[in-house]
């Protein structure tokens, strides 16, 4: 049973707990996200290994290079994660308890709402991560920091530029949260219901592994398109490589093959797995300490 307090107070507690849990998970797994982004931005048809990319970053930029773009990533999760988690928990109450399709839609819709709000911070994160690759090539980075990035994007691309790539971003968010939230929710209840284990860290770990694999498989193509769309800046002397997300999808498949849509699959999965483990285990623990019921 949930502890005392009004629904508004419970919502504010959940928002705080999700923010803290998301920041812990983001800081823990962020270097893997750097590697994934570099792999997705690579237009080379030859395969680059995650280990090779990681060693290049460390050799050229040191340990801090693996955390390029962490500040906008943290900012993003202060909006993205609380909205999607709390929204899903409310939306799932209107679907039948055993309806996986209903939960999948609730998860997808929650992700869409959250991503629209958090898209500017996500765009800055991708741009700053890509800047690390420019620096490793001896080129000047486009942005000095998160404030400079926001300022320059607004000056050169307008406020609408902050939502560049929002459509593929929203597509990815729908697929990620459809796989992540619904799968975690359903898998945990199945594990507990079949008495594999109680509602504890073992159930949370197993459910997070299942949801991580599901979310990665569904979302990786949209993630590749999103990353490439968000990385292209608009200016007077620059020409867009991709007109829209569909154009990006078609050109990627035509020039690099369908397998390119799953570029960065393993680092994405390698990050989603640990990210979800850290997030869900810590979030479930924080909820228990705060007197709230299990998710």
C-alpha positions as CSV (number, residue, x, y, z in Angstrom):
1,X,0.0,0.0,0.0
2,X,1.1,3.5,-0.6
3,X,2.0,5.8,2.3
4,X,0.0,8.8,3.3
5,X,-0.1,12.1,1.5
6,X,-2.3,13.7,-1.1
7,X,-2.2,12.6,-4.8
8,X,-0.4,15.9,-5.6
9,X,2.2,15.2,-2.9
10,X,2.7,11.6,-4.1
11,X,3.2,12.9,-7.7
12,X,5.8,15.4,-6.6
13,X,7.7,12.7,-4.6
14,X,7.6,10.4,-7.6
15,X,9.0,13.2,-9.8
16,X,11.8,13.8,-7.4
17,X,12.6,10.1,-7.1
18,X,12.6,9.5,-10.9
19,X,14.9,12.6,-11.4
20,X,17.5,11.3,-8.9
21,X,17.4,7.7,-10.2
22,X,17.7,8.9,-13.8
23,X,20.7,11.1,-13.0
24,X,22.5,8.2,-11.2
25,X,21.8,5.9,-14.2
26,X,22.8,8.6,-16.8
27,X,26.2,9.3,-15.1
28,X,26.9,5.6,-14.8
29,X,26.3,4.7,-18.4
30,X,27.0,7.9,-20.3
31,X,30.3,6.8,-21.8
32,X,28.5,4.0,-23.6
33,X,26.1,6.6,-25.1
34,X,29.1,8.5,-26.5
35,X,30.3,5.4,-28.2
36,X,26.9,4.7,-29.6
37,X,26.4,8.2,-31.0
38,X,29.9,8.2,-32.7
39,X,29.0,4.8,-34.3
40,X,25.7,6.1,-35.6
41,X,27.2,9.3,-37.0
42,X,29.8,7.3,-38.9
43,X,28.9,7.1,-42.6
44,X,31.5,4.6,-43.3
45,X,30.2,1.2,-44.6
46,X,33.1,-0.5,-42.9
47,X,32.3,-1.7,-39.4
48,X,33.9,0.1,-36.5
49,X,34.1,-1.7,-33.2
50,X,32.9,-0.1,-30.0
51,X,36.3,-0.9,-28.4
52,X,38.1,0.9,-31.2
53,X,35.9,4.0,-30.9
54,X,36.3,4.0,-27.1
55,X,40.1,3.8,-27.4
56,X,40.2,6.6,-29.9
57,X,38.1,8.9,-27.6
58,X,40.3,8.0,-24.6
59,X,43.5,8.5,-26.5
60,X,42.6,11.8,-28.1
61,X,40.5,13.4,-25.3
62,X,41.2,11.5,-22.2
63,X,38.7,10.3,-19.7
64,X,36.6,13.5,-19.8
65,X,36.1,12.8,-23.6
66,X,33.8,10.0,-22.6
67,X,31.5,12.5,-20.8
68,X,31.2,15.1,-23.6
69,X,27.6,16.3,-23.5
70,X,26.8,15.0,-20.0
71,X,25.3,18.3,-18.8
72,X,22.5,18.5,-21.4
73,X,21.9,14.8,-20.9
74,X,21.3,15.4,-17.2
75,X,19.1,18.4,-18.1
76,X,17.1,16.3,-20.5
77,X,16.4,13.7,-17.9
78,X,15.2,16.2,-15.4
79,X,12.2,16.6,-17.8
80,X,12.1,13.4,-19.8
81,X,12.1,10.7,-17.2
82,X,9.7,12.1,-14.6
83,X,7.1,12.9,-17.3
84,X,7.2,9.5,-18.9
85,X,7.3,7.5,-15.8
86,X,4.6,9.4,-13.9
87,X,2.5,9.7,-17.0
88,X,2.7,6.0,-17.7
89,X,1.8,5.1,-14.1
90,X,-1.4,7.1,-14.5
91,X,-2.2,6.0,-18.0
92,X,-1.9,2.3,-17.2
93,X,-4.8,2.6,-14.7
94,X,-7.2,3.0,-17.6
95,X,-6.2,-0.2,-19.4
96,X,-7.0,-3.8,-18.3
97,X,-4.4,-5.2,-15.9
98,X,-3.3,-7.9,-18.3
99,X,-3.5,-5.9,-21.5
100,X,0.0,-5.8,-22.9
101,X,-1.2,-3.8,-26.0
102,X,-2.8,-1.2,-23.7
103,X,0.3,-0.9,-21.6
104,X,2.4,-0.6,-24.8
105,X,0.3,2.2,-26.0
106,X,0.4,3.9,-22.6
107,X,4.2,3.6,-22.6
108,X,4.5,4.9,-26.1
109,X,2.2,7.9,-25.5
110,X,4.1,8.7,-22.2
111,X,7.4,8.7,-24.1
112,X,6.0,11.0,-26.8
113,X,4.8,13.6,-24.3
114,X,8.1,13.6,-22.4
115,X,10.2,13.7,-25.6
116,X,8.5,16.8,-27.0
117,X,9.4,18.7,-23.8
118,X,12.9,17.3,-23.6
119,X,13.9,17.5,-27.3
120,X,15.9,20.7,-27.1
121,X,18.2,19.3,-24.4
122,X,18.5,16.1,-26.4
123,X,19.5,18.0,-29.5
124,X,22.3,19.9,-27.6
125,X,23.5,16.6,-26.1
126,X,23.9,15.0,-29.6
127,X,25.6,18.1,-31.0
128,X,28.1,18.3,-28.1
129,X,28.8,14.6,-28.4
130,X,29.5,15.0,-32.1
131,X,31.8,18.0,-31.2
132,X,34.1,15.6,-29.4
133,X,34.7,13.8,-32.8
134,X,35.6,17.2,-34.4
135,X,38.0,17.9,-31.6
136,X,39.7,14.5,-32.1
137,X,40.2,15.4,-35.8
138,X,41.9,18.7,-34.9
139,X,38.9,20.8,-35.8
140,X,37.3,23.5,-33.6
141,X,34.2,22.4,-31.7
142,X,31.0,24.2,-32.6
143,X,30.0,25.0,-29.0
144,X,31.9,26.0,-25.9
145,X,29.3,24.6,-23.5
146,X,25.6,24.0,-23.0
147,X,24.7,27.7,-22.7
148,X,26.7,28.6,-25.8
149,X,25.1,25.7,-27.7
150,X,21.6,26.8,-26.9
151,X,22.4,30.5,-27.7
152,X,24.1,29.7,-31.1
153,X,21.3,27.3,-32.2
154,X,18.7,29.9,-31.5
155,X,20.7,32.6,-33.3
156,X,21.5,30.6,-36.4
157,X,18.4,28.3,-36.6
158,X,15.8,30.1,-34.6
159,X,13.8,28.7,-31.7
160,X,12.4,26.0,-34.0
161,X,15.9,24.8,-34.5
162,X,15.9,23.5,-30.9
163,X,13.3,21.0,-32.0
164,X,15.2,19.9,-35.1
165,X,14.8,16.1,-35.4
166,X,11.8,16.2,-33.1
167,X,9.8,13.9,-35.4
168,X,12.3,11.0,-35.5
169,X,12.9,11.8,-31.8
170,X,9.3,11.3,-31.0
171,X,9.2,8.1,-33.1
172,X,12.1,6.7,-31.1
173,X,10.6,7.8,-27.8
174,X,7.3,6.0,-28.6
175,X,9.2,2.8,-29.5
176,X,11.6,2.9,-26.6
177,X,9.0,3.5,-24.0
178,X,6.6,1.0,-25.6
179,X,9.3,-1.6,-25.2
180,X,10.8,-0.4,-22.0
181,X,7.8,0.6,-19.7
182,X,5.3,-2.0,-20.9
183,X,7.8,-4.8,-21.0
184,X,9.3,-4.0,-17.6
185,X,5.8,-3.7,-16.1
186,X,4.5,-6.9,-17.7
187,X,7.7,-8.9,-17.2
188,X,8.0,-8.0,-13.5
189,X,4.4,-9.0,-12.9
190,X,4.9,-12.3,-14.8
191,X,8.1,-13.0,-12.8
192,X,6.3,-12.3,-9.5
193,X,3.1,-14.0,-10.5
194,X,4.8,-17.2,-11.5
195,X,6.8,-17.2,-8.3
196,X,10.1,-17.1,-10.0
197,X,11.1,-14.7,-7.2
198,X,9.5,-12.1,-5.0
199,X,9.2,-8.4,-5.7
200,X,12.8,-7.7,-5.0
201,X,16.1,-6.8,-6.8
202,X,16.2,-10.1,-8.6
203,X,12.8,-9.5,-10.2
204,X,13.7,-5.9,-11.0
205,X,17.0,-7.1,-12.6
206,X,15.3,-9.7,-14.8
207,X,12.6,-7.4,-15.9
208,X,15.0,-4.6,-16.7
209,X,17.1,-7.0,-18.9
210,X,14.0,-8.1,-20.9
211,X,12.8,-4.5,-21.3
212,X,16.2,-3.3,-22.4
213,X,16.5,-5.8,-25.2
214,X,12.9,-5.1,-26.3
215,X,13.4,-1.4,-26.3
216,X,16.7,-1.6,-28.2
217,X,15.4,-3.8,-31.0
218,X,12.4,-1.6,-31.6
219,X,14.1,1.8,-31.3
220,X,17.5,1.5,-32.9
221,X,16.5,2.4,-36.5
222,X,14.6,5.5,-35.2
223,X,17.6,6.3,-33.0
224,X,20.0,6.3,-35.9
225,X,17.7,8.6,-37.9
226,X,17.2,10.9,-34.9
227,X,20.9,11.2,-34.2
228,X,21.8,12.0,-37.8
229,X,18.9,14.5,-38.2
230,X,19.8,16.3,-35.0
231,X,23.5,16.5,-35.7
232,X,23.0,18.5,-39.0
233,X,23.1,22.2,-38.3
234,X,21.4,24.8,-40.5
235,X,23.2,28.0,-41.7
236,X,23.6,30.2,-44.6
237,X,26.7,28.3,-45.9
238,X,25.5,24.8,-45.0
239,X,23.4,22.5,-47.0
240,X,21.1,19.9,-45.4
241,X,22.1,16.3,-46.0
242,X,18.7,15.0,-45.1
243,X,15.4,16.9,-45.9
244,X,13.4,15.0,-43.3
245,X,13.4,11.8,-41.3
246,X,12.1,9.7,-44.2
247,X,14.7,11.1,-46.5
248,X,17.4,10.2,-43.9
249,X,16.0,6.7,-43.6
250,X,16.0,6.2,-47.4
251,X,19.5,7.6,-48.0
252,X,20.9,5.6,-45.1
253,X,19.5,2.3,-46.5
254,X,20.4,3.1,-50.1
255,X,24.0,4.2,-49.3
256,X,24.9,1.9,-46.4
257,X,22.4,-0.9,-46.5
258,X,19.6,-1.8,-44.1
259,X,22.1,-3.0,-41.4
260,X,23.1,0.6,-41.0
261,X,19.7,1.2,-39.2
262,X,21.0,-0.9,-36.4
263,X,24.4,0.8,-36.1
264,X,25.3,1.1,-32.5
265,X,22.9,-1.7,-31.5
266,X,25.2,-3.4,-29.1
267,X,26.4,-0.2,-27.3
268,X,22.8,0.9,-27.2
269,X,21.8,-2.4,-25.6
270,X,24.9,-2.4,-23.5
271,X,23.8,1.0,-22.2
272,X,20.0,0.4,-21.9
273,X,20.6,-2.7,-19.9
274,X,22.8,-1.2,-17.2
275,X,20.8,2.1,-17.4
276,X,17.6,0.3,-16.7
277,X,19.1,-1.9,-14.0
278,X,20.5,1.2,-12.2
279,X,17.4,3.2,-12.7
280,X,14.8,0.6,-11.8
281,X,16.6,-0.9,-8.9
282,X,17.3,2.5,-7.4
283,X,13.8,3.9,-8.2
284,X,12.1,0.9,-6.7
285,X,14.3,1.2,-3.6
286,X,13.6,4.9,-3.3
287,X,9.9,4.3,-3.6
288,X,10.0,1.8,-0.8
289,X,12.0,4.1,1.4
290,X,9.5,6.9,0.7
291,X,6.6,4.7,1.7
292,X,5.2,4.3,-1.9
293,X,4.2,1.0,-3.4
294,X,6.3,-0.9,-5.9
295,X,6.1,0.4,-9.5
